[in-house]
C-alpha cells in the first residue's frame, strides 16, 4: 500500500486534533508524532493533571509561548493559535478541531467525551479500549447517525489485529484463528534455567526438556503450563482487546477463558489449529491469545498479533516456508504475524482515514459479537462493591471471560460492573447480571442500555 497515494489529499490540509488523557503514555507517543507530521496541528489537549501535562510538553521541546493553560471556557476560545491545555473535557468544544482522540483509559469519562463529540459532529478515535469493549457498537451507530466516524486507533493491538484480519480476508485467505501475544513474554535463560516474566525471575527446572513440542503437542503444552504455574498466565486487558477485535471482525472467542498456550512463534501454526488436526481449537473462525515463550537471544513477540490461515496450495507454502515463513508441520496451516505495535507513533493513519475519507480504520460494526463478562469465583453478597484496580484491571473474586454475545443474555460487561455496588447476591460461577448492579449516574450504563435494546443482546 502506497500511503502517500492513499492520503494524497494531505498536501493541502491541516487537520486539527483534540486529545484527552494527553499526559499518559499513549498521549506522549501521539503528541511526539504530531510534532513531526506536517499535516496536523494540536488544537486542545485535556488531562486532569494539566500542570503535569504542561511540564511534559515543555520537556518535549514545546515553546512556552505556544501553550496556554486555560482556566475557563473563555480562555480556551481566546487561545488564539496556541495549544489550549484544559483539565475539563467539556471545554473541548470551545476549541476548533476535526477529531477527538480519546485516551483517558477511564470508561465512565471516556464514553461521555465520545458521545459529546459525536453529537456535535466531530470524529472520534477511541484509544480507551475498555469503553470500546462495552459500547463500541453503540458509538459506531451514533457516529453514523451524525455523519461522522467512530474508530479504533492504529497503534494498539486491537487495531493491528483488525488490520491483519481484514487484509487477509481481502486477499482471500481463510482465517482459522486471529490472535495476539499476551502483555509480557516468558523469557528463558537456558544457561541459568531461569524464566523472567513481567520483571519477575524464577528458576524453572526441566524447561529445557519442554523447549520443543515433540510429537505430542497437547502434552507439551500442559507440561509447560505446570512448569510455569508460579507465573500469571492470563491478563484481564487481553479479554478486553479480543472483545474489540471480535466485535469488529465477527470472529468469536475460541473459548470463554481463551486458551493462553505457552508457545514459541515457530509453533503457532501447529497450536492454533483444530483439535482433530493436532491443535487446540474446538472451533475455527475465532480469536485467541498466547503466552510467548522465547530465549533471551530471541526477538520479542510481546505486543504482536497473528492470523492462522489455511494453505490452499502446498507447493506455494513450501516455497514460503523455505523463505522463513511459519508453516505448520502438516503443511495445511500457516501463521502470518506482526510482532509489534507502535502506540501513538502510528495513529495518524486513523486520523487521516476518518477526516479525509470519512472511513473508520477499524470496523463499522453496530452490534456486539462477543461480550467480556465478569464471572464470580465465590458467592458474592448484596452490598459488596466490585472494586477494580491496578494495571491489570483485576477485581477480587471476579474473573474476566469472553463469550459470544448471544450466550451473554443479561450479563453485565466487565467494565460496566467495575467499581459498582451489588444490589443482590450472585452465585459462584455465575456471570454478574447487569440488573444486579447499582448503575445510577453511570454514563456507561446510559449507553449500554439502548445498545441492549437495539441489538438484541439481552
N, C-alpha and C positions, 0 to 999 in steps of 0.2 A: 504494500500500500504506500503510495506516494502522498505523504501528509501535506506537503506544500501545495499539491494539486487539489487534494480533498478540501483544504481550507483556504483556497486561493482568495476568497473574499477578505481575508485578513489584511491585505495590502492597504486598504483604505478604511480600516475600522479601529476604533478604540473601545474596548469592552470594559465597562465599569463594574467593579466587583465589591460586594459586601461579604464579609467573613465573620462568622460567630465562633466562639471558642478559639479566638485568634492567638492566645498565648499558650496553647497546648503544643504537643509535639507535631501533630499534623499541621497546625497553623503555621508553625515556623517553617516547615518544609515548603508549604504552599506560598507563603509570603516570599521566601527566598527565590522561588522560580518566577513569581510575578515581577520581581525586580529586574530580571534579565530578559523576560519576554517583551518584545516591542509593541505588542498589540493590546495590552491590558493595563488597567490602572486600578489601584486600590482606592476605593471611594470612602468606605467606612468599615472600621474594624471594631468588633464588640467582644469584650471579655469582662467577667465580673471583677477581675484584678486589673483594672485599667491602668493603674500606676505601674504594675509589673509589666504589662504589655508595652507601655511607653518606654520603660527601661530596656526591654528586649529589642525594640525597634532601633533605639539609639545604638545598642550594642551591635546590631546588624549593619549599621552604617547609614541609617536614615539621618538626614539633616534635621536638626531641631525645628527649623522653620517650615519643614514640610509636614509637620504633625500638629494636630490640635486636640488636646484633651478637652472634651465637651462635658459641661455640667448641666446642660439643658437642651431641649429641642431647638430653641432659637440659636444656640451656639453651633449645633450641627448644621443648620441651614446657612449659617454665616461662615462656615469653614473655608469657603472661597478657594477651592482648588487644593487645599491641604487635605491630608488623610484625617478624617474625623475618627477619634478614638472615644468609644462610649461604653458605659457599663450596663446600660438599659437596652435590651433588644428591641423594645417597641419604638426606640428612636431611629432605628434603621430607615424607616420610611421617610425621614427628613433629609436624607442624602440621596443623590441620584445614583442609581445602579441598575444593571441589567439582570443580574443573577445574585442570589444569596447562596453562599457555600456554608452549610450548617454543620458545625463540627464541635458542638458543646459536649457531646457524649452523655447528655442528660435527657432522657426521653421525654419527660414531662415538659421541660423547657423547649426541647427541640421541636416537638410537634406543633406547639403554639407558634414558634418562629416560622416554621414551614407553611403552616396554614395561612398565617397573616400575609406572607409574601405571595403565595399563590392567589389569594383573594384580591390582592392589589395588582395582579397580572405581572408578577415577576417570576422568572425561572428559579428553580431550587435544585441545587446539587446536594444530596444527602450523604454526608460522611458518617453521621451518627447511625451506625448500623442497627443499634438497639431499637431506635424508632422505626427504621425501615422494616425490621423483622415483625413488628406489631401492626403497623398501619401503612406500610409502603403502598399496597394496592389502593387503599383509600386516597392517599395523597396523589397517586397517579391519576385516579379518576377526577379528583378535584382540579388537578392541573389541566386535564383535557377540557373540562367544563369551562375553564377560564382562558383557554387558548395559549397556554404556556407549557413548559416542560418541567417534569419532575424526574430526577435521575439519580442512580447511584453514581459515584465519582471514581474515575480511573485513579489508580494508585493504591487501592486496598485489595485484599484477596477476593472478596466477592465480585468486584468489577473485573478483576483479572480473569477469574474463572468464567464469568458470564461471557467475556470476550472470547475465551478459548473455546467454550462450548459452541457459541454461535458461529465462530469461524469454522469449526469442524463441521457443523451441520450445513453451512452454506456450500462447503466443498463436497458434501455428500457422504461424509463419514457416518457410520452407525456408532453413536456414543453409548457404550455399555455402562460406563461409570464416569462421573466427574467428581474431582475431589481436591483437597488441599492438604498441606502439611499442617500439623498442629503447631502451636506457637513456638516451641523450642525443640531443637534437635536433641537426640540422645547421642552423645559424643564419646566414643570408646577409644581409650588409650591402651592398646594391646600390650605395651611394654610394662605397664603398671597394673593391668587388669582393672582399671578404674573407668567408670562411666560418669560423665558430667551432664547434668540436665538443669537448665534454668539457674545456673550458677552453683548448684549443689553437686558435690562429687562423692561417689561411693564405690567401694571395691565390690565387684560383681564376679565372683568365682565362676569359672566354666563358660563364660560368654563366648570365648574363642571357639568352643565346640559347637556353638549355635550360629556362627557367622554366616555360613551358607545354609540355604533352606533344605538341601538334600532331596531325597525322593519323597519325603512325607512332609509337605508344606504345612499342613494343619498342625501336626505335632510340633514342628519347629516354632511356629507362631505361639502356640500355647506355652512351650518351654521358655521362650523369650519373655512372655508376659510374667511367668512365675519368677524368672531370674531377676526381673526389674520391678518386682512388686512394690518395693520401697519408694518408688517414684510415682508421682501422679501420672495417669495415662489417659486422661481426658480433661477438657477445659471448657467451661461454660461459653466463652466467646466463640468457640468453634461452632456450637449449635446455632448461635445467632447468625453467623456468617453463612452457614449452609441453609438456614431458613431463607435468607435473602436470595441466595442462588436458586433454591428450589422454586420460590415464587416467580423468579424472573425467567426460568427455563422450563418449568413444568416437570423437572426431574424430581422424583420422590426420594425420601430418606431410605437408605439401604435397610435400616432397622432403627427402632426407637432410640437406642443408646449410641448408634453409629458404631463402626467396628473397631477403629483405632488399632490396627495391627502395627506391631513394631517391625518395620522392614526397611530394606535398603532401596534406593532408587532403582537399581537394576532388577529388583524383584516385582515391581509394581504391576507389570503386565502378566505375572503369574498369580498375584494375590487377588486383585480386584477383577476376577472373572467368575463365572458361575461355579457353584459347588460341584456340580456334576462334571466339570472340566478341571477340577483340582483346586479351585479358588475358594473364596469365602462368601460370595454373593448368592443369596437365596432368590434374588430377583435382579433384573437389569433395568437400565434407564434410571439410575439412582445417583444420589450424592453421598459422599462418604469422606472420612478423614483418616489419615495415617500418622503414626509417630515415626519421624525419620531417624533411622539408625545409621550412623556413619563413623568412620575412624577420624582421628584428629587431623590427618593429612588429606581428607576429602572435602570437597566443597559442600556448603550448606544447602539444604532444601527448605530450611525454615523460612516461611513467607511465600513459598511457591505453590503452584497449582498444577493439576494434570487432568488429562482425559485418557480413558482407555477406549480404544476403537477396535472394531473387528477388521482383520486383514482379509481383504477380498481377493487378493492375488498374491499367492505365496512367494512367487519369484520376485515381485516388486519389493515385498517386505524383507526378503532375504538380502536383496541389494542394499536396502536401507539399514538393515542390521549390520552389514559389513562396513557401513559408514558410521557406525557407533550408536544407532538408534536402539531404543529399548523395545525388544520384541520378546514375547513370552516363549517358553520352551516348546510349546505346542505349535508355534508359528501361526496361531489363529487370532492372537490379540497383540496390540502394540500400545505403548504408552507415549503420549506426546506431552511434554511438560515445559513449564516456565518456572525456574526455581527462585524467583524473586518478585518483589513489588517495591515501588519507589516512593510510596506515600504521595505527598503533595507535589513532588517534583514532576509527576506525570499527569496531574489532574486537569491541566488546562485543556487537554483534548475533550474532556467532558463539557467544559465551559464553551469551547468553540462549537461543539456539536449542538448544544442547546440554543445558544444565542444566534449563531449564524444559520443553522439548518432547521431549527425547531424540532430536533430529534433527541430523544434520550440515548445516552450511550450505554444504558442498562437495558431495561425492558419496560414496555407499556402495559405490563400485567395489571389488571384491575380486580383480580380476585386471588386469594391465597391458595397455594397448592399444598403447603405444609404449615405446621404451627409448632413453634418452640414452646413447650408447656412446662409448668412447674409441678413436679411429682413428689409427693410426700414420702419420706423414708421412715417416718414414725407417725403415730396418731397425733395430729395437730388439733389444738383446742381453740374454741372461740375466744377471741380477745387477744390471741397472740399476734405479734407483728412479724411479718416475713422479711426480716431485715437482710438487705443485701449490701455487701461491701467488698472492698479490696479490688485489686487489678483484675482478678479472675471472676468477679461478679458472682460470688458464691452466696447462697442462702443456707443457713443452718437447718439441717434436717429436711432439705428440699434439694432435688437434683433436676437438672435440665434434661429434657428429652425432646426429640424431633419426630413428629408423627404426621402422616398425611392429614390434610385439613378435614376431610370427611370423617376421620376417626377421632376428631378432637371436639366433638359437639359439646358445647357448654363449657369447655375448658378455658381457663384464662391464659393468655400469652405470658410467658415467663416475666418479661419486663413490666407488664401491667401488674402482676402480682407483687413485684418487688416493693418492699417497704410499705405494704398495705396491711391493715388490720383484718383479721378473720372475723366474720360475723357468725359462723358456725363451725362445728368440728369437721375435719377432713381426715378420712381413714388412711392409714399407712398403705402405700402402694397406689393411691388414687391421685389423679390429676386435680390440682386445685381449681374448683369451678369459679368462673367469673362472678357468679351470684353469691359466692362466699366471701367476697371482698368488699370492704368499705371504700367506695370509689367516689365519694362526694368531693367535688372540686378538682377531679383529675382530668386534665386536658387530654391525656392519652385515652382515657375511658370514653370521653365525648367523641373521639374519632373512631374508636374501636366499635362502639355500639351501632352506628349506622353501617359500618362495614359488615358486621354480622348479619344485619337485616338485609342488606343489598346483595350480599354474595352467598347467602345460604350456608354460612359456616357454623350456625348453631341450630 
